[in-house]
Amino acid sequence: MAQTETKSALLAEAEILIRTKGYAAFSYADLSDRIGIRKASIHHHFPTKELLGVVLVDTYLERFTAELDALATKRTDTKSKLLSYGDFFAVSLRDGLMPLCGALAADVAYLPTSMQKRVKTFFEIHADWLEAILRDGVARNDVRLSSSPRKCALLLLSTLQGACVVAWALKDPTIIKPAFRQAVENMTK
């Protein structure tokens, strides 16, 4: 396996392990078993588990931010944008995987400081995006809010994250969309 392929495979498997077991519960031995390389080879690519986590989150955030930017620029109503955003989470629960941000948040007490900061940034990106979409919706008159766009953004994010945790625990991803749809419909015209 080429060096770039090995690094990509390590990041992909680390993401799966974090989303199924949590950051604190997986080790380089787990990665070694899954990828079929020695732990020393893993250390060659990622000298520490913290560095592996940092690269994983940074790569994921870059990809996710691009998806949010693309969704924000779609020529559609606010409700459709919000529901599409919720779909990101519903899709992420397939195959029994917890959304990455939720899995990391559950382990935040065990994360190194550099990763704790990234988890905070992760949630801030979500909240900022939702707030901007809601502000735009108010300006377009297709959203009605009972409080500030920021508070409503946090309500939507909390609803979605909570629905993901419940869906993950019950092994029933069909819980997410109806819960989030109800929250969105309470804000849209």
C-alpha positions as CSV (number, residue, x, y, z in Angstrom):
1,M,0.0,0.0,0.0
2,A,1.4,3.4,-1.0
3,Q,2.1,5.9,1.8
4,T,-0.8,8.2,0.9
5,E,-3.2,5.3,0.7
6,T,-2.0,4.0,4.1
7,K,-2.5,7.4,5.6
8,S,-6.0,7.7,4.1
9,A,-6.9,4.2,5.3
10,L,-5.7,5.0,8.8
11,L,-7.8,8.2,8.9
12,A,-10.9,6.4,7.6
13,E,-10.5,3.5,10.1
14,A,-9.8,5.9,12.9
15,E,-13.0,7.8,12.1
16,I,-15.0,4.6,12.1
17,L,-13.5,3.6,15.5
18,I,-14.2,7.0,17.0
19,R,-17.8,6.9,15.7
20,T,-18.4,3.4,17.0
21,K,-16.2,3.1,20.1
22,G,-15.2,6.7,21.0
23,Y,-11.8,8.4,20.9
24,A,-10.8,7.1,24.4
25,A,-11.7,3.5,23.6
26,F,-9.7,2.9,20.5
27,S,-6.0,2.3,20.2
28,Y,-3.3,1.9,17.6
29,A,-3.6,-1.9,18.2
30,D,-7.2,-1.6,16.9
31,L,-5.9,0.3,13.8
32,S,-3.1,-2.2,13.3
33,D,-5.7,-5.1,13.3
34,R,-8.1,-3.3,10.9
35,I,-5.5,-2.1,8.4
36,G,-3.1,-5.0,8.7
37,I,0.0,-3.0,9.4
38,R,2.3,-2.9,12.4
39,K,1.8,-0.3,15.1
40,A,5.3,1.1,14.4
41,S,4.1,1.8,10.8
42,I,1.1,3.7,12.2
43,H,3.5,5.8,14.4
44,H,5.5,6.6,11.2
45,H,2.4,8.3,9.8
46,F,1.0,9.6,13.1
47,P,3.5,9.7,15.9
48,T,0.7,10.3,18.5
49,K,-2.9,9.5,18.8
50,E,-3.5,13.2,19.3
51,L,-1.9,14.0,16.0
52,L,-4.1,11.4,14.3
53,G,-7.2,12.9,15.9
54,V,-6.2,16.4,15.0
55,V,-5.6,15.5,11.3
56,L,-8.8,13.5,11.2
57,V,-10.9,16.4,12.6
58,D,-9.2,19.1,10.5
59,T,-9.8,17.0,7.3
60,Y,-13.4,16.3,8.3
61,L,-14.1,20.0,9.1
62,E,-12.6,21.1,5.8
63,R,-14.9,18.6,3.9
64,F,-17.9,19.4,6.0
65,T,-17.5,23.2,5.8
66,A,-17.4,22.9,2.0
67,E,-20.6,20.9,2.1
68,L,-22.2,23.6,4.3
69,D,-21.0,26.3,1.9
70,A,-22.5,24.5,-1.1
71,L,-25.8,24.0,0.7
72,A,-26.0,27.7,1.8
73,T,-25.6,28.9,-1.8
74,K,-28.3,26.6,-3.2
75,R,-31.2,28.6,-4.6
76,T,-33.9,27.1,-2.4
77,D,-36.0,28.1,0.6
78,T,-34.8,28.1,4.1
79,K,-36.8,25.0,5.1
80,S,-35.2,23.0,2.3
81,K,-31.7,24.1,3.4
82,L,-32.4,23.2,7.0
83,L,-33.9,19.8,6.2
84,S,-30.9,19.0,3.9
85,Y,-28.6,19.9,6.7
86,G,-30.5,17.5,8.9
87,D,-30.0,14.8,6.3
88,F,-26.3,15.0,6.8
89,F,-26.8,13.6,10.3
90,A,-29.4,11.0,9.3
91,V,-27.1,9.7,6.7
92,S,-24.1,9.6,9.1
93,L,-25.9,7.2,11.4
94,R,-26.0,4.5,8.8
95,D,-24.1,1.4,9.6
96,G,-24.3,2.2,13.4
97,L,-22.0,5.1,13.3
98,M,-22.5,8.1,15.6
99,P,-21.9,11.5,13.9
100,L,-18.3,12.4,14.4
101,C,-19.0,15.7,16.3
102,G,-21.3,13.9,18.7
103,A,-18.9,11.0,19.3
104,L,-16.1,13.4,20.1
105,A,-18.3,15.6,22.3
106,A,-19.2,12.5,24.3
107,D,-15.5,11.9,24.9
108,V,-14.5,15.6,25.4
109,A,-13.3,15.0,29.0
110,Y,-10.8,12.5,27.7
111,L,-9.6,14.5,24.7
112,P,-6.3,16.3,24.5
113,T,-6.6,20.1,24.7
114,S,-5.9,20.5,21.0
115,M,-8.8,18.2,20.2
116,Q,-11.1,19.8,22.7
117,K,-10.6,23.1,20.9
118,R,-11.5,21.5,17.6
119,V,-14.7,19.9,19.0
120,K,-15.7,23.4,20.2
121,T,-14.9,24.8,16.8
122,F,-16.9,22.0,15.2
123,F,-20.0,22.9,17.1
124,E,-19.4,26.7,16.6
125,I,-19.3,26.0,12.8
126,H,-22.7,24.2,13.0
127,A,-24.3,27.0,15.1
128,D,-22.8,29.8,13.0
129,W,-24.1,28.2,9.8
130,L,-27.6,27.6,11.2
131,E,-27.7,31.1,12.5
132,A,-26.8,32.6,9.1
133,I,-29.4,30.4,7.4
134,L,-32.0,31.5,9.9
135,R,-31.1,35.2,9.5
136,D,-31.3,34.8,5.8
137,G,-34.7,33.1,6.2
138,V,-36.0,36.0,8.3
139,A,-34.8,38.5,5.7
140,R,-36.6,36.4,3.0
141,N,-39.7,36.2,5.2
142,D,-39.9,32.4,5.1
143,V,-38.9,31.9,8.8
144,R,-40.6,33.0,12.0
145,L,-38.5,32.9,15.1
146,S,-39.7,33.0,18.7
147,S,-36.3,34.3,19.9
148,S,-32.9,35.4,18.4
149,P,-31.5,33.6,15.4
150,R,-28.6,32.4,17.6
151,K,-30.9,30.8,20.2
152,C,-33.0,29.2,17.5
153,A,-29.8,27.9,15.8
154,L,-28.7,26.3,19.1
155,L,-32.2,24.8,19.5
156,L,-32.0,23.2,16.1
157,L,-28.5,21.9,16.7
158,S,-29.4,20.6,20.1
159,T,-32.5,18.9,18.7
160,L,-30.5,17.3,15.9
161,Q,-27.6,16.2,18.2
162,G,-30.1,14.8,20.8
163,A,-32.0,12.9,18.1
164,C,-28.8,11.4,16.9
165,V,-27.8,10.2,20.4
166,V,-31.3,8.7,20.9
167,A,-31.3,7.1,17.4
168,W,-27.8,5.7,18.0
169,A,-28.7,4.2,21.4
170,L,-31.9,2.7,20.0
171,K,-30.2,1.6,16.8
172,D,-33.0,3.4,14.9
173,P,-31.8,6.2,12.6
174,T,-35.4,6.8,11.5
175,I,-35.9,8.9,14.7
176,I,-33.7,11.8,13.4
177,K,-35.6,13.2,10.5
178,P,-39.1,13.5,12.1
179,A,-37.7,15.1,15.2
180,F,-35.6,17.6,13.3
181,R,-38.4,18.2,10.8
182,Q,-40.8,19.2,13.6
183,A,-38.3,21.7,15.0
184,V,-37.7,23.2,11.5
185,E,-41.5,23.3,10.8
186,N,-42.0,25.2,14.0
187,M,-39.7,27.9,12.6
188,T,-40.7,28.0,8.9
189,K,-43.7,29.3,7.1
